[in-house]
Amino acid sequence: MNHYLLIYTVSPDYLEKRGAYRKEHLELAEKLHHEGQLIMGGALADPSDKAILLFRGESPAAAEAFVLADPYVKNGLVLSWEIRKWTVVVGNVNAPDNPS
């Protein structure tokens, strides 16, 4: 199984404008997370200029589909994006979210 990073560069007013689209954006992310395609995602802070989402799959198709459906992209909050294949060398990305 491969891993792919989706890297967004967001607009300077992203934090102010995301509220109108946040629910739909998070519902889309949660759906893919529950399906096992999206491992985790979130925005960088200080500065809040990028967001990174980690996908798992045989190809980058899930990340590409996310971009096409994401209301942040559709409404101009994302200035640019790229998908990069990521080779994991340390860590267990298959570990449970809350190990006991």
Biopython code that builds the backbone (N, CA, C, O; Angstrom):
import numpy as np
from Bio.PDB.StructureBuilder import StructureBuilder

atoms = [
    (1, "MET", "N", (0.856, -1.184, 0.000)),
    (1, "MET", "CA", (0.000, 0.000, 0.000)),
    (1, "MET", "C", (0.898, 1.242, 0.000)),
    (1, "MET", "O", (1.896, 1.287, 0.719)),
    (2, "ASN", "N", (0.552, 2.221, -0.785)),
    (2, "ASN", "CA", (1.321, 3.463, -0.891)),
    (2, "ASN", "C", (0.695, 4.562, -0.041)),
    (2, "ASN", "O", (-0.459, 4.473, 0.380)),
    (3, "HIS", "N", (1.488, 5.592, 0.196)),
    (3, "HIS", "CA", (1.018, 6.771, 0.921)),
    (3, "HIS", "C", (1.238, 8.004, 0.059)),
    (3, "HIS", "O", (2.227, 8.107, -0.666)),
    (4, "TYR", "N", (0.299, 8.934, 0.153)),
    (4, "TYR", "CA", (0.359, 10.160, -0.638)),
    (4, "TYR", "C", (0.031, 11.349, 0.255)),
    (4, "TYR", "O", (-0.928, 11.314, 1.026)),
    (5, "LEU", "N", (0.829, 12.390, 0.143)),
    (5, "LEU", "CA", (0.559, 13.639, 0.840)),
    (5, "LEU", "C", (-0.122, 14.601, -0.127)),
    (5, "LEU", "O", (0.363, 14.845, -1.232)),
    (6, "LEU", "N", (-1.240, 15.131, 0.305)),
    (6, "LEU", "CA", (-1.904, 16.213, -0.416)),
    (6, "LEU", "C", (-1.529, 17.490, 0.322)),
    (6, "LEU", "O", (-1.835, 17.649, 1.504)),
    (7, "ILE", "N", (-0.870, 18.389, -0.377)),
    (7, "ILE", "CA", (-0.383, 19.619, 0.232)),
    (7, "ILE", "C", (-1.114, 20.799, -0.402)),
    (7, "ILE", "O", (-1.001, 21.046, -1.603)),
    (8, "TYR", "N", (-1.858, 21.516, 0.420)),
    (8, "TYR", "CA", (-2.579, 22.714, -0.018)),
    (8, "TYR", "C", (-1.789, 23.957, 0.383)),
    (8, "TYR", "O", (-1.229, 24.011, 1.478)),
    (9, "THR", "N", (-1.746, 24.934, -0.482)),
    (9, "THR", "CA", (-1.359, 26.285, -0.116)),
    (9, "THR", "C", (-2.654, 27.084, -0.087)),
    (9, "THR", "O", (-3.359, 27.177, -1.092)),
    (10, "VAL", "N", (-2.964, 27.659, 1.071)),
    (10, "VAL", "CA", (-4.258, 28.322, 1.244)),
    (10, "VAL", "C", (-4.123, 29.841, 1.170)),
    (10, "VAL", "O", (-3.036, 30.394, 1.336)),
    (11, "SER", "N", (-5.243, 30.497, 0.918)),
    (11, "SER", "CA", (-5.268, 31.948, 0.765)),
    (11, "SER", "C", (-4.990, 32.639, 2.105)),
    (11, "SER", "O", (-5.217, 32.055, 3.164)),
    (12, "PRO", "N", (-4.501, 33.872, 2.057)),
    (12, "PRO", "CA", (-4.216, 34.605, 3.300)),
    (12, "PRO", "C", (-5.450, 34.776, 4.195)),
    (12, "PRO", "O", (-5.312, 34.887, 5.414)),
    (13, "ASP", "N", (-6.649, 34.799, 3.608)),
    (13, "ASP", "CA", (-7.879, 34.963, 4.390)),
    (13, "ASP", "C", (-8.604, 33.633, 4.628)),
    (13, "ASP", "O", (-9.798, 33.612, 4.928)),
    (14, "TYR", "N", (-7.877, 32.542, 4.492)),
    (14, "TYR", "CA", (-8.424, 31.196, 4.659)),
    (14, "TYR", "C", (-9.157, 31.023, 5.993)),
    (14, "TYR", "O", (-10.275, 30.508, 6.020)),
    (15, "LEU", "N", (-8.540, 31.447, 7.090)),
    (15, "LEU", "CA", (-9.160, 31.260, 8.401)),
    (15, "LEU", "C", (-10.481, 32.022, 8.528)),
    (15, "LEU", "O", (-11.421, 31.541, 9.161)),
    (16, "GLU", "N", (-10.546, 33.184, 7.938)),
    (16, "GLU", "CA", (-11.761, 33.986, 8.009)),
    (16, "GLU", "C", (-12.875, 33.431, 7.114)),
    (16, "GLU", "O", (-14.052, 33.533, 7.461)),
    (17, "LYS", "N", (-12.517, 32.848, 5.975)),
    (17, "LYS", "CA", (-13.508, 32.411, 4.989)),
    (17, "LYS", "C", (-13.920, 30.944, 5.087)),
    (17, "LYS", "O", (-14.945, 30.563, 4.521)),
    (18, "ARG", "N", (-13.158, 30.121, 5.782)),
    (18, "ARG", "CA", (-13.432, 28.691, 5.769)),
    (18, "ARG", "C", (-14.740, 28.296, 6.447)),
    (18, "ARG", "O", (-15.292, 27.240, 6.140)),
    (19, "GLY", "N", (-15.239, 29.109, 7.351)),
    (19, "GLY", "CA", (-16.447, 28.778, 8.101)),
    (19, "GLY", "C", (-17.633, 28.404, 7.219)),
    (19, "GLY", "O", (-18.393, 27.497, 7.557)),
    (20, "ALA", "N", (-17.797, 29.083, 6.111)),
    (20, "ALA", "CA", (-18.933, 28.839, 5.214)),
    (20, "ALA", "C", (-18.857, 27.460, 4.549)),
    (20, "ALA", "O", (-19.878, 26.930, 4.109)),
    (21, "TYR", "N", (-17.666, 26.881, 4.475)),
    (21, "TYR", "CA", (-17.462, 25.619, 3.754)),
    (21, "TYR", "C", (-16.942, 24.495, 4.649)),
    (21, "TYR", "O", (-16.777, 23.363, 4.193)),
    (22, "ARG", "N", (-16.692, 24.799, 5.894)),
    (22, "ARG", "CA", (-16.018, 23.867, 6.801)),
    (22, "ARG", "C", (-16.803, 22.572, 7.027)),
    (22, "ARG", "O", (-16.220, 21.488, 7.009)),
    (23, "LYS", "N", (-18.106, 22.671, 7.237)),
    (23, "LYS", "CA", (-18.906, 21.470, 7.511)),
    (23, "LYS", "C", (-18.810, 20.485, 6.340)),
    (23, "LYS", "O", (-18.564, 19.297, 6.547)),
    (24, "GLU", "N", (-19.002, 20.971, 5.131)),
    (24, "GLU", "CA", (-18.934, 20.111, 3.945)),
    (24, "GLU", "C", (-17.527, 19.541, 3.753)),
    (24, "GLU", "O", (-17.369, 18.373, 3.399)),
    (25, "HIS", "N", (-16.512, 20.368, 3.986)),
    (25, "HIS", "CA", (-15.120, 19.927, 3.872)),
    (25, "HIS", "C", (-14.833, 18.795, 4.867)),
    (25, "HIS", "O", (-14.250, 17.774, 4.501)),
    (26, "LEU", "N", (-15.243, 18.983, 6.114)),
    (26, "LEU", "CA", (-14.985, 17.974, 7.140)),
    (26, "LEU", "C", (-15.793, 16.701, 6.917)),
    (26, "LEU", "O", (-15.304, 15.607, 7.200)),
    (27, "GLU", "N", (-17.010, 16.820, 6.421)),
    (27, "GLU", "CA", (-17.816, 15.624, 6.115)),
    (27, "GLU", "C", (-17.136, 14.785, 5.030)),
    (27, "GLU", "O", (-17.102, 13.557, 5.119)),
    (28, "LEU", "N", (-16.607, 15.441, 4.026)),
    (28, "LEU", "CA", (-15.891, 14.746, 2.958)),
    (28, "LEU", "C", (-14.653, 14.049, 3.525)),
    (28, "LEU", "O", (-14.394, 12.889, 3.206)),
    (29, "ALA", "N", (-13.895, 14.747, 4.359)),
    (29, "ALA", "CA", (-12.694, 14.166, 4.961)),
    (29, "ALA", "C", (-13.054, 12.993, 5.871)),
    (29, "ALA", "O", (-12.392, 11.956, 5.825)),
    (30, "GLU", "N", (-14.081, 13.137, 6.687)),
    (30, "GLU", "CA", (-14.493, 12.063, 7.600)),
    (30, "GLU", "C", (-14.937, 10.820, 6.826)),
    (30, "GLU", "O", (-14.644, 9.698, 7.240)),
    (31, "LYS", "N", (-15.629, 11.007, 5.727)),
    (31, "LYS", "CA", (-16.070, 9.880, 4.908)),
    (31, "LYS", "C", (-14.867, 9.079, 4.419)),
    (31, "LYS", "O", (-14.843, 7.853, 4.529)),
    (32, "LEU", "N", (-13.879, 9.771, 3.882)),
    (32, "LEU", "CA", (-12.690, 9.086, 3.387)),
    (32, "LEU", "C", (-11.867, 8.477, 4.522)),
    (32, "LEU", "O", (-11.229, 7.439, 4.344)),
    (33, "HIS", "N", (-11.885, 9.120, 5.680)),
    (33, "HIS", "CA", (-11.184, 8.567, 6.834)),
    (33, "HIS", "C", (-11.843, 7.249, 7.272)),
    (33, "HIS", "O", (-11.153, 6.262, 7.528)),
    (34, "HIS", "N", (-13.157, 7.243, 7.355)),
    (34, "HIS", "CA", (-13.874, 6.030, 7.749)),
    (34, "HIS", "C", (-13.696, 4.904, 6.731)),
    (34, "HIS", "O", (-13.747, 3.727, 7.090)),
    (35, "GLU", "N", (-13.489, 5.258, 5.480)),
    (35, "GLU", "CA", (-13.240, 4.257, 4.429)),
    (35, "GLU", "C", (-11.793, 3.776, 4.423)),
    (35, "GLU", "O", (-11.451, 2.852, 3.685)),
    (36, "GLY", "N", (-10.937, 4.399, 5.244)),
    (36, "GLY", "CA", (-9.542, 3.985, 5.327)),
    (36, "GLY", "C", (-8.634, 4.598, 4.282)),
    (36, "GLY", "O", (-7.470, 4.212, 4.171)),
    (37, "GLN", "N", (-9.147, 5.548, 3.511)),
    (37, "GLN", "CA", (-8.326, 6.175, 2.465)),
    (37, "GLN", "C", (-7.561, 7.391, 2.967)),
    (37, "GLN", "O", (-6.444, 7.652, 2.520)),
    (38, "LEU", "N", (-8.156, 8.134, 3.894)),
    (38, "LEU", "CA", (-7.520, 9.315, 4.480)),
    (38, "LEU", "C", (-7.091, 8.954, 5.895)),
    (38, "LEU", "O", (-7.929, 8.641, 6.742)),
    (39, "ILE", "N", (-5.804, 8.998, 6.149)),
    (39, "ILE", "CA", (-5.292, 8.626, 7.463)),
    (39, "ILE", "C", (-5.444, 9.780, 8.438)),
    (39, "ILE", "O", (-5.957, 9.600, 9.543)),
    (40, "MET", "N", (-5.005, 10.955, 8.039)),
    (40, "MET", "CA", (-5.134, 12.144, 8.876)),
    (40, "MET", "C", (-4.937, 13.382, 8.027)),
    (40, "MET", "O", (-4.404, 13.315, 6.919)),
    (41, "GLY", "N", (-5.368, 14.504, 8.552)),
    (41, "GLY", "CA", (-5.192, 15.758, 7.836)),
    (41, "GLY", "C", (-5.378, 16.927, 8.768)),
    (41, "GLY", "O", (-5.998, 16.804, 9.824)),
    (42, "GLY", "N", (-4.839, 18.061, 8.373)),
    (42, "GLY", "CA", (-5.007, 19.268, 9.164)),
    (42, "GLY", "C", (-4.217, 20.415, 8.574)),
    (42, "GLY", "O", (-3.447, 20.253, 7.627)),
    (43, "ALA", "N", (-4.433, 21.583, 9.164)),
    (43, "ALA", "CA", (-3.772, 22.801, 8.697)),
    (43, "ALA", "C", (-2.528, 23.075, 9.527)),
    (43, "ALA", "O", (-2.477, 22.763, 10.716)),
    (44, "LEU", "N", (-1.534, 23.659, 8.889)),
    (44, "LEU", "CA", (-0.351, 24.111, 9.611)),
    (44, "LEU", "C", (-0.679, 25.433, 10.300)),
    (44, "LEU", "O", (-1.562, 26.172, 9.863)),
    (45, "ALA", "N", (0.033, 25.716, 11.363)),
    (45, "ALA", "CA", (-0.215, 26.943, 12.127)),
    (45, "ALA", "C", (1.055, 27.784, 12.203)),
    (45, "ALA", "O", (2.170, 27.274, 12.094)),
    (46, "ASP", "N", (0.857, 29.055, 12.388)),
    (46, "ASP", "CA", (1.935, 30.022, 12.638)),
    (46, "ASP", "C", (3.049, 29.974, 11.601)),
    (46, "ASP", "O", (4.181, 29.662, 11.972)),
    (47, "PRO", "N", (2.810, 30.256, 10.360)),
    (47, "PRO", "CA", (1.583, 30.820, 9.789)),
    (47, "PRO", "C", (0.627, 29.741, 9.289)),
    (47, "PRO", "O", (1.030, 28.614, 9.001)),
    (48, "SER", "N", (-0.623, 30.106, 9.194)),
    (48, "SER", "CA", (-1.667, 29.208, 8.673)),
    (48, "SER", "C", (-1.729, 29.357, 7.163)),
    (48, "SER", "O", (-2.670, 29.934, 6.619)),
    (49, "ASP", "N", (-0.718, 28.832, 6.498)),
    (49, "ASP", "CA", (-0.608, 29.024, 5.055)),
    (49, "ASP", "C", (-0.706, 27.731, 4.253)),
    (49, "ASP", "O", (-0.778, 27.766, 3.025)),
    (50, "LYS", "N", (-0.709, 26.590, 4.942)),
    (50, "LYS", "CA", (-0.768, 25.302, 4.251)),
    (50, "LYS", "C", (-1.608, 24.323, 5.055)),
    (50, "LYS", "O", (-1.827, 24.496, 6.254)),
    (51, "ALA", "N", (-2.069, 23.293, 4.364)),
    (51, "ALA", "CA", (-2.736, 22.163, 5.001)),
    (51, "ALA", "C", (-2.166, 20.903, 4.375)),
    (51, "ALA", "O", (-1.783, 20.900, 3.205)),
    (52, "ILE", "N", (-2.111, 19.829, 5.159)),
    (52, "ILE", "CA", (-1.543, 18.573, 4.682)),
    (52, "ILE", "C", (-2.484, 17.436, 5.049)),
    (52, "ILE", "O", (-2.939, 17.331, 6.188)),
    (53, "LEU", "N", (-2.769, 16.586, 4.065)),
    (53, "LEU", "CA", (-3.613, 15.411, 4.287)),
    (53, "LEU", "C", (-2.849, 14.187, 3.822)),
    (53, "LEU", "O", (-2.237, 14.200, 2.754)),
    (54, "LEU", "N", (-2.883, 13.135, 4.616)),
    (54, "LEU", "CA", (-2.167, 11.902, 4.319)),
    (54, "LEU", "C", (-3.158, 10.836, 3.874)),
    (54, "LEU", "O", (-4.053, 10.447, 4.624)),
    (55, "PHE", "N", (-2.984, 10.369, 2.640)),
    (55, "PHE", "CA", (-3.850, 9.344, 2.059)),
    (55, "PHE", "C", (-3.094, 8.031, 1.923)),
    (55, "PHE", "O", (-1.866, 8.009, 1.840)),
    (56, "ARG", "N", (-3.859, 6.921, 1.902)),
    (56, "ARG", "CA", (-3.302, 5.591, 1.701)),
    (56, "ARG", "C", (-4.050, 4.946, 0.548)),
    (56, "ARG", "O", (-5.277, 5.020, 0.484)),
    (57, "GLY", "N", (-3.310, 4.304, -0.379)),
    (57, "GLY", "CA", (-3.954, 3.621, -1.497)),
    (57, "GLY", "C", (-2.937, 3.101, -2.491)),
    (57, "GLY", "O", (-1.737, 3.347, -2.363)),
    (58, "GLU", "N", (-3.426, 2.387, -3.468)),
    (58, "GLU", "CA", (-2.553, 1.861, -4.516)),
    (58, "GLU", "C", (-2.125, 2.962, -5.488)),
    (58, "GLU", "O", (-1.109, 2.840, -6.172)),
    (59, "SER", "N", (-2.911, 4.035, -5.537)),
    (59, "SER", "CA", (-2.623, 5.158, -6.431)),
    (59, "SER", "C", (-3.058, 6.443, -5.728)),
    (59, "SER", "O", (-3.670, 6.379, -4.662)),
    (60, "PRO", "N", (-2.755, 7.603, -6.301)),
    (60, "PRO", "CA", (-3.191, 8.858, -5.694)),
    (60, "PRO", "C", (-4.659, 9.206, -5.989)),
    (60, "PRO", "O", (-5.079, 10.340, -5.756)),
    (61, "ALA", "N", (-5.427, 8.261, -6.489)),
    (61, "ALA", "CA", (-6.805, 8.536, -6.919)),
    (61, "ALA", "C", (-7.677, 9.133, -5.814)),
    (61, "ALA", "O", (-8.460, 10.044, -6.085)),
    (62, "ALA", "N", (-7.565, 8.649, -4.589)),
    (62, "ALA", "CA", (-8.399, 9.178, -3.501)),
    (62, "ALA", "C", (-8.063, 10.635, -3.220)),
    (62, "ALA", "O", (-8.963, 11.446, -3.005)),
    (63, "ALA", "N", (-6.777, 10.977, -3.219)),
    (63, "ALA", "CA", (-6.368, 12.364, -3.002)),
    (63, "ALA", "C", (-6.848, 13.254, -4.140)),
    (63, "ALA", "O", (-7.305, 14.373, -3.910)),
    (64, "GLU", "N", (-6.744, 12.758, -5.363)),
    (64, "GLU", "CA", (-7.208, 13.525, -6.516)),
    (64, "GLU", "C", (-8.713, 13.759, -6.457)),
    (64, "GLU", "O", (-9.183, 14.859, -6.750)),
    (65, "ALA", "N", (-9.468, 12.736, -6.083)),
    (65, "ALA", "CA", (-10.922, 12.863, -5.969)),
    (65, "ALA", "C", (-11.292, 13.842, -4.859)),
    (65, "ALA", "O", (-12.246, 14.608, -4.992)),
    (66, "PHE", "N", (-10.534, 13.813, -3.766)),
    (66, "PHE", "CA", (-10.784, 14.752, -2.674)),
    (66, "PHE", "C", (-10.641, 16.191, -3.160)),
    (66, "PHE", "O", (-11.494, 17.034, -2.883)),
    (67, "VAL", "N", (-9.562, 16.467, -3.882)),
    (67, "VAL", "CA", (-9.339, 17.821, -4.400)),
    (67, "VAL", "C", (-10.513, 18.267, -5.268)),
    (67, "VAL", "O", (-11.007, 19.385, -5.116)),
    (68, "LEU", "N", (-10.958, 17.410, -6.166)),
    (68, "LEU", "CA", (-12.050, 17.777, -7.081)),
    (68, "LEU", "C", (-13.359, 18.043, -6.366)),
    (68, "LEU", "O", (-14.176, 18.831, -6.842)),
    (69, "ALA", "N", (-13.572, 17.390, -5.215)),
    (69, "ALA", "CA", (-14.830, 17.546, -4.478)),
    (69, "ALA", "C", (-14.752, 18.571, -3.347)),
    (69, "ALA", "O", (-15.790, 18.979, -2.825)),
    (70, "ASP", "N", (-13.573, 18.989, -2.965)),
    (70, "ASP", "CA", (-13.390, 19.832, -1.784)),
    (70, "ASP", "C", (-13.938, 21.244, -1.994)),
    (70, "ASP", "O", (-13.531, 21.933, -2.930)),
    (71, "PRO", "N", (-14.859, 21.678, -1.130)),
    (71, "PRO", "CA", (-15.402, 23.032, -1.265)),
    (71, "PRO", "C", (-14.352, 24.119, -1.025)),
    (71, "PRO", "O", (-14.512, 25.238, -1.511)),
    (72, "TYR", "N", (-13.297, 23.817, -0.297)),
    (72, "TYR", "CA", (-12.223, 24.798, -0.125)),
    (72, "TYR", "C", (-11.546, 25.085, -1.468)),
    (72, "TYR", "O", (-11.198, 26.229, -1.760)),
    (73, "VAL", "N", (-11.366, 24.063, -2.266)),
    (73, "VAL", "CA", (-10.766, 24.234, -3.593)),
    (73, "VAL", "C", (-11.764, 24.937, -4.514)),
    (73, "VAL", "O", (-11.425, 25.910, -5.186)),
    (74, "LYS", "N", (-12.992, 24.432, -4.535)),
    (74, "LYS", "CA", (-14.021, 24.984, -5.431)),
    (74, "LYS", "C", (-14.288, 26.461, -5.188)),
    (74, "LYS", "O", (-14.662, 27.182, -6.113)),
    (75, "ASN", "N", (-14.099, 26.923, -3.949)),
    (75, "ASN", "CA", (-14.433, 28.303, -3.595)),
    (75, "ASN", "C", (-13.214, 29.201, -3.406)),
    (75, "ASN", "O", (-13.319, 30.274, -2.813)),
    (76, "GLY", "N", (-12.066, 28.769, -3.905)),
    (76, "GLY", "CA", (-10.901, 29.628, -3.962)),
    (76, "GLY", "C", (-10.101, 29.792, -2.683)),
    (76, "GLY", "O", (-9.216, 30.646, -2.630)),
    (77, "LEU", "N", (-10.377, 29.009, -1.652)),
    (77, "LEU", "CA", (-9.581, 29.096, -0.433)),
    (77, "LEU", "C", (-8.225, 28.429, -0.601)),
    (77, "LEU", "O", (-7.275, 28.743, 0.116)),
    (78, "VAL", "N", (-8.141, 27.507, -1.554)),
    (78, "VAL", "CA", (-6.880, 26.829, -1.866)),
    (78, "VAL", "C", (-6.299, 27.486, -3.113)),
    (78, "VAL", "O", (-6.903, 27.465, -4.185)),
    (79, "LEU", "N", (-5.120, 28.067, -2.951)),
    (79, "LEU", "CA", (-4.467, 28.746, -4.074)),
    (79, "LEU", "C", (-3.772, 27.760, -4.998)),
    (79, "LEU", "O", (-3.759, 27.947, -6.215)),
    (80, "SER", "N", (-3.194, 26.710, -4.424)),
    (80, "SER", "CA", (-2.536, 25.676, -5.216)),
    (80, "SER", "C", (-2.459, 24.406, -4.377)),
    (80, "SER", "O", (-2.606, 24.435, -3.156)),
    (81, "TRP", "N", (-2.226, 23.294, -5.064)),
    (81, "TRP", "CA", (-2.115, 22.011, -4.374)),
    (81, "TRP", "C", (-1.186, 21.099, -5.152)),
    (81, "TRP", "O", (-0.985, 21.255, -6.356)),
    (82, "GLU", "N", (-0.628, 20.147, -4.427)),
    (82, "GLU", "CA", (0.173, 19.109, -5.074)),
    (82, "GLU", "C", (-0.003, 17.811, -4.302)),
    (82, "GLU", "O", (-0.268, 17.814, -3.100)),
    (83, "ILE", "N", (0.148, 16.708, -5.013)),
    (83, "ILE", "CA", (0.091, 15.387, -4.409)),
    (83, "ILE", "C", (1.458, 14.762, -4.599)),
    (83, "ILE", "O", (1.980, 14.705, -5.713)),
    (84, "ARG", "N", (2.039, 14.288, -3.488)),
    (84, "ARG", "CA", (3.368, 13.683, -3.526)),
    (84, "ARG", "C", (3.317, 12.296, -2.916)),
    (84, "ARG", "O", (2.764, 12.105, -1.833)),
    (85, "LYS", "N", (3.892, 11.333, -3.609)),
    (85, "LYS", "CA", (4.032, 9.993, -3.043)),
    (85, "LYS", "C", (5.041, 10.090, -1.904)),
    (85, "LYS", "O", (6.080, 10.738, -2.034)),
    (86, "TRP", "N", (4.723, 9.433, -0.779)),
    (86, "TRP", "CA", (5.548, 9.532, 0.414)),
    (86, "TRP", "C", (6.020, 8.146, 0.825)),
    (86, "TRP", "O", (5.209, 7.243, 1.033)),
    (87, "THR", "N", (7.315, 7.984, 0.941)),
    (87, "THR", "CA", (7.892, 6.729, 1.380)),
    (87, "THR", "C", (8.100, 6.793, 2.885)),
    (87, "THR", "O", (8.941, 7.551, 3.367)),
    (88, "VAL", "N", (7.341, 6.005, 3.623)),
    (88, "VAL", "CA", (7.436, 5.973, 5.080)),
    (88, "VAL", "C", (8.580, 5.045, 5.469)),
    (88, "VAL", "O", (8.622, 3.894, 5.034)),
    (89, "VAL", "N", (9.514, 5.541, 6.291)),
    (89, "VAL", "CA", (10.639, 4.716, 6.720)),
    (89, "VAL", "C", (10.650, 4.472, 8.234)),
    (89, "VAL", "O", (11.300, 3.534, 8.696)),
    (90, "VAL", "N", (9.956, 5.282, 8.998)),
    (90, "VAL", "CA", (9.872, 5.099, 10.445)),
    (90, "VAL", "C", (8.432, 5.321, 10.868)),
    (90, "VAL", "O", (7.791, 6.280, 10.439)),
    (91, "GLY", "N", (7.926, 4.432, 11.714)),
    (91, "GLY", "CA", (6.576, 4.590, 12.238)),
    (91, "GLY", "C", (5.639, 3.571, 11.641)),
    (91, "GLY", "O", (5.917, 2.954, 10.613)),
    (92, "ASN", "N", (4.530, 3.414, 12.312)),
    (92, "ASN", "CA", (3.517, 2.458, 11.892)),
    (92, "ASN", "C", (2.234, 3.210, 11.582)),
    (92, "ASN", "O", (1.451, 3.497, 12.487)),
    (93, "VAL", "N", (2.013, 3.531, 10.325)),
    (93, "VAL", "CA", (0.815, 4.276, 9.938)),
    (93, "VAL", "C", (-0.435, 3.410, 10.018)),
    (93, "VAL", "O", (-1.546, 3.917, 9.859)),
    (94, "ASN", "N", (-0.273, 2.123, 10.261)),
    (94, "ASN", "CA", (-1.427, 1.222, 10.398)),
    (94, "ASN", "C", (-1.815, 0.989, 11.848)),
    (94, "ASN", "O", (-2.722, 0.207, 12.129)),
    (95, "ALA", "N", (-1.136, 1.661, 12.773)),
    (95, "ALA", "CA", (-1.454, 1.494, 14.193)),
    (95, "ALA", "C", (-2.827, 2.069, 14.491)),
    (95, "ALA", "O", (-3.250, 3.014, 13.824)),
    (96, "PRO", "N", (-3.535, 1.528, 15.470)),
    (96, "PRO", "CA", (-4.835, 2.077, 15.838)),
    (96, "PRO", "C", (-4.708, 3.501, 16.344)),
    (96, "PRO", "O", (-3.665, 3.893, 16.866)),
    (97, "ASP", "N", (-5.790, 4.284, 16.186)),
    (97, "ASP", "CA", (-5.785, 5.683, 16.625)),
    (97, "ASP", "C", (-5.587, 5.805, 18.135)),
    (97, "ASP", "O", (-4.910, 6.722, 18.599)),
    (98, "ASN", "N", (-6.166, 4.900, 18.892)),
    (98, "ASN", "CA", (-6.098, 4.944, 20.344)),
    (98, "ASN", "C", (-5.613, 3.623, 20.906)),
    (98, "ASN", "O", (-6.413, 2.840, 21.418)),
    (99, "PRO", "N", (-4.312, 3.359, 20.821)),
    (99, "PRO", "CA", (-3.832, 2.071, 21.327)),
    (99, "PRO", "C", (-4.045, 1.953, 22.834)),
    (99, "PRO", "O", (-3.973, 2.948, 23.554)),
    (100, "SER", "N", (-4.307, 0.732, 23.309)),
    (100, "SER", "CA", (-4.526, 0.553, 24.734)),
    (100, "SER", "C", (-3.273, 0.076, 25.416)),
    (100, "SER", "O", (-3.271, -0.130, 26.629)),
]
sb = StructureBuilder()
sb.init_structure("model")
sb.init_model(0)
sb.init_chain("A")
sb.init_seg("    ")
for serial, (resi, resn, name, xyz) in enumerate(atoms, 1):
    if name == "N":
        sb.init_residue(resn, " ", resi, " ")
    sb.init_atom(name, np.array(xyz, "f"), 0.0, 1.0, " ", f" {name:<3s}", serial, name[0])
structure = sb.get_structure()
